[in-house]
Amino acid sequence: MSRPQPGTVHPVLETFLGHWRGTTRLAPSVWGPERTADAEVTFTRAAGGFAVVQSYRHTEADGGHFEGHGVFTVDPDHEDVLWYYVDSLGLPPGTPARCTWVEGVLRVERRTDRMTVRHTFRVDSGVLTHTAELRLGDAANFVPFMTSECQRA
């Protein structure tokens, strides 16, 4: 297998590069009632182009905010996209999650002792959509948690 060249990222990630602004809709959950927040997300090349850094922040009407930062990179031995992630909830980051790319949708499941979070990212008609669904503890099913829809700023 040939190694990637400096300055390039996995073709899957090229679609997300840039600065995006929009709205996040949060479903009712143990963390609060249903609500919306102003959202901003940026995807930039990093590490000589071998990675893409994701910076997300949303601000709610009451001034509360949440931020998360991810690093997407490629496992050169398997050509899979990996996602390292940490956010303002303060939990330590786990091992990187392996992503899949199916029909224009980047999917990833992050597992912890407390929950599994299933994320989907896609760009369609100039709109970046990021959804997250939760499966808490031993629950059998995922439930909606958040949907962000953003346009390039």
N, C-alpha and C positions, 0 to 999 in steps of 0.2 A: 504494500500500500504506500502511496506517495504521501509525504507529509504536507500539511497546509502551508501556504506561503505567508510570510509576514504581511500584515495589512489587510488580510482577508478574514471574513468570518463565515461560518456555515451559511449557505444560501437561505436556509430557513430564517435566520436572524436578520438578514438584510431588510426584510419587509418591515421590521419593527423600529429600525433606526430613526431617531428624530425626537422632537419635543411635541407632546400631545397634551391637550386640555379638554376637559369635559365634566361629566357628572358620574358619581358613584351612587348607586342605589343599594342600601344595606337592608337586608331582610330582618324581620324581628328575630331576636335570638337571646341567649343568656347574657349577651353584651349590650342589649338595649332594644328599644322599639324600632319599627321600620322608619327609615329616614333617608335623606339624600345629602350628599356632600359635594363640594367643588373638588375636582380631581385634576392632578397634574402628574404626568409620567414622562420620563426621558429614557431613551435607550441610546447609549453611546459606545463606540468601540473603545476597547482598553487592551492593555497588555500587548502592545504592538499589533493589535487587530485580531489576536487569538481569542478574545473574549468580548462580550457585550455586557455592560453594566446597566441595570435597570434601577431607576430611582422613582419611587411612587410616593405621593403625599396627597392626602385629602383633608379638607377642612370643613367641619360641620357648622351649622348655623349658630350654635352656641359657642363657637371658637375652639372646640375640641378638635384635635387632629390625630392622624395616624400616619406613620411613614414606614416604608419597607424598601429594602435594597436587595437586589438579586445580582448574581453574576452567572451569566450563561457562558459556557465554553463547550468545546468539543472533545470527546474522548477519542483521540486519534487512532486507537487500536480497534474501535468499534464504529467510529463515525456517528456516535450518538451525541445528542446535545445533553449536557448536564446543567443543573440549576442549583446553585448555592444561594441560600436566602436567610435574611435576618430582618426583624422588624421591631417597632417601638413597643411591642408587648414585653420585650425583655427576655424572652426565652432563648436559651443558647441555640445556635444553629445546629441542625443535625447534619447527617451526611448528605452529599448532593443527591438530588433526585434526577432520575433518568427520564428524559422527555421523549415523546413520540410526535411525529409529524404525519397527520393523515388528512388528505384532501383540504389543505390550506389551514389546518388548525393545529397549533402546538398544544399538546396536552401533557400534564405532569401531575403526579400524585406525590404529596409530601406526607410522610407518616411520622408520628411521634407516639409516645406512650399514651397521650391524651386523646388524640384524634388523627384522622386522615383528612387532608384537604386536597380536593381535586380542582386544579386550575385549567382553564382553557384560554388561549390567546389567539386572536385572529385579526387580520385586517381585510375588510371587505368594503368596496366602494368608498375608500378613503376614511373609514371609521375603524379605529382600534377598539376591539371589545375584549375585555378580560373578565371572566367569571370565576367565582370560587364557590365550591359546594363543600359542606362539612359532613363528616360522619364522626360523631362524638363517641368515645369509649367503645362499647360493644354493639352500638346501633347497627342495624342491618342495612339501612339505606342512607344515601346522601341527601342532604337538604340544602336548598339555596342559601347562600350567605351574602354574596355581593355580586353586582354587575357594574362594571365601569364601561362607559362608552365615551370615547375621546376622538377629537379631530386634530390634525396637525396644527400646531400653533404657528 
